[in-house]
Amino acid sequence: MQQPTNLNADPALAKRIRVIVIDDNRLVREGLQALLDEQPDLKVVAAVEDRTSGLRVLQEFTPHIVLVDAALDNGDGYGFVGVLRKTAPETKVIVMDLLPAPEDVIEFVKAGANGFIMKDATIDELVSTIRSVALGADVVPPALTGTLLSHIAQQAAVRRMPDAAESVRMTKREREIMNLIAEGLSNKEIAQRLNIATYTVKSHVHNILEKLALHSRLQIAAYTHKTGSPASPASPAT
């Protein structure tokens, strides 16, 4: 197992996107760590080989991103992603796979995955995915982008039944942000559209996820497309 990085030894690391790699292939782990550590804004704080080690370093550090092999944990990658998100809700999960089928992507979305990267992707594509997800975007395999949102809207399950969600009261601003997420806008783009700070958008997204018991922006988009409107009558905007 690759030994975790001591963040306290270098204060500059606090400004970088902290990444944990979980993959049972040693060459993949070490290769990803070497490639990502060359980036000025990224740092692999731990690279481990299994579920137990992954959960340990997840709790030991405060990573922004976890890169996890889809086939990990005896093929129950969906379940493991769910455990990762429950253990560290603020950490984003990117699933690595060879060529995920649309139905696999949907299952990972249900579990809480924020992004996907194919293992034959270029280093530029990988780095771009990590940066985008860290900033609040949801990234899917390019080959599936054309049909994914409509597919998710039809099949991805939300954590509450629609009638239960009807009782959730959303502010006017939260409803605006949900609609813009459903249009595919990133946090930065939403901030520019609404003329508010990006961190304010992130705060609203966090509140939306908590109110609807969802795990990712893709699930917000799926919920919005499925119901036709974000929620029941809103309380005053904030």
ZIKAFEN-V894437 format. One record per residue. N is the residue number from 1. PHI is phi in whole degrees, 0 to 359 (* if undefined). PSI is psi as a letter, one per 40 degrees, with the letter a starting at -180 (* if undefined). Layout:
BEGIN
N_PHI_PSI ; N_PHI_PSI
END
This chain:
BEGIN
1_*_h ; 2_292_h ; 3_291_h ; 4_298_i ; 5_274_i ; 6_275_h ; 7_295_d ; 8_291_e ; 9_285_e ; 10_216_g ; 11_303_d ; 12_296_d ; 13_294_d ; 14_297_d ; 15_268_e ; 16_259_i ; 17_285_h ; 18_272_h ; 19_235_h ; 20_246_h ; 21_252_h ; 22_236_h ; 23_206_h ; 24_280_e ; 25_263_h ; 26_299_d ; 27_296_d ; 28_296_d ; 29_302_d ; 30_292_d ; 31_294_d ; 32_297_d ; 33_297_d ; 34_297_d ; 35_291_d ; 36_288_d ; 37_291_e ; 38_283_e ; 39_278_h ; 40_293_d ; 41_250_e ; 42_237_i ; 43_208_h ; 44_279_h ; 45_273_e ; 46_197_i ; 47_227_h ; 48_232_i ; 49_252_e ; 50_210_i ; 51_301_d ; 52_299_d ; 53_294_d ; 54_299_d ; 55_292_d ; 56_294_d ; 57_287_d ; 58_297_d ; 59_281_d ; 60_284_d ; 61_248_a ; 62_235_g ; 63_288_i ; 64_278_d ; 65_226_h ; 66_243_h ; 67_265_h ; 68_230_h ; 69_291_h ; 70_299_d ; 71_268_e ; 72_292_i ; 73_64_f ; 74_57_f ; 75_87_e ; 76_268_f ; 77_296_d ; 78_301_d ; 79_297_d ; 80_293_d ; 81_300_d ; 82_299_d ; 83_295_d ; 84_300_d ; 85_292_d ; 86_289_d ; 87_289_d ; 88_222_g ; 89_302_d ; 90_277_e ; 91_275_h ; 92_270_i ; 93_244_h ; 94_246_h ; 95_267_h ; 96_256_h ; 97_211_i ; 98_286_d ; 99_203_g ; 100_293_h ; 101_285_i ; 102_307_d ; 103_293_d ; 104_291_d ; 105_302_d ; 106_298_d ; 107_296_d ; 108_291_d ; 109_298_d ; 110_303_d ; 111_286_e ; 112_117_e ; 113_296_i ; 114_257_e ; 115_198_i ; 116_223_i ; 117_220_h ; 118_280_i ; 119_290_e ; 120_261_e ; 121_290_i ; 122_282_i ; 123_296_d ; 124_297_d ; 125_294_d ; 126_296_d ; 127_297_d ; 128_298_d ; 129_297_d ; 130_299_d ; 131_296_d ; 132_296_d ; 133_295_d ; 134_298_d ; 135_275_e ; 136_112_e ; 137_275_i ; 138_250_h ; 139_241_h ; 140_241_i ; 141_304_h ; 142_307_d ; 143_294_e ; 144_255_e ; 145_302_d ; 146_299_d ; 147_240_e ; 148_294_d ; 149_300_d ; 150_293_d ; 151_293_d ; 152_295_d ; 153_301_d ; 154_274_d ; 155_242_d ; 156_290_h ; 157_271_h ; 158_269_i ; 159_289_d ; 160_239_i ; 161_290_i ; 162_307_d ; 163_292_d ; 164_290_d ; 165_294_d ; 166_300_d ; 167_276_e ; 168_282_h ; 169_264_h ; 170_249_i ; 171_285_i ; 172_302_d ; 173_296_d ; 174_298_d ; 175_294_d ; 176_299_d ; 177_293_d ; 178_300_d ; 179_295_d ; 180_288_d ; 181_298_d ; 182_296_d ; 183_280_e ; 184_96_e ; 185_281_i ; 186_279_i ; 187_302_d ; 188_296_d ; 189_294_d ; 190_296_d ; 191_300_d ; 192_293_d ; 193_295_d ; 194_264_e ; 195_59_f ; 196_229_i ; 197_286_i ; 198_299_d ; 199_294_d ; 200_291_d ; 201_299_d ; 202_301_d ; 203_295_d ; 204_296_d ; 205_299_d ; 206_300_d ; 207_295_d ; 208_298_d ; 209_301_d ; 210_292_d ; 211_297_d ; 212_263_e ; 213_56_f ; 214_254_i ; 215_238_e ; 216_205_i ; 217_295_d ; 218_298_d ; 219_290_d ; 220_297_d ; 221_298_d ; 222_298_d ; 223_297_d ; 224_295_d ; 225_296_d ; 226_289_d ; 227_269_e ; 228_87_d ; 229_205_i ; 230_301_d ; 231_187_a ; 232_286_a ; 233_313_h ; 234_270_i ; 235_275_i ; 236_305_i ; 237_294_i ; 238_235_*
END
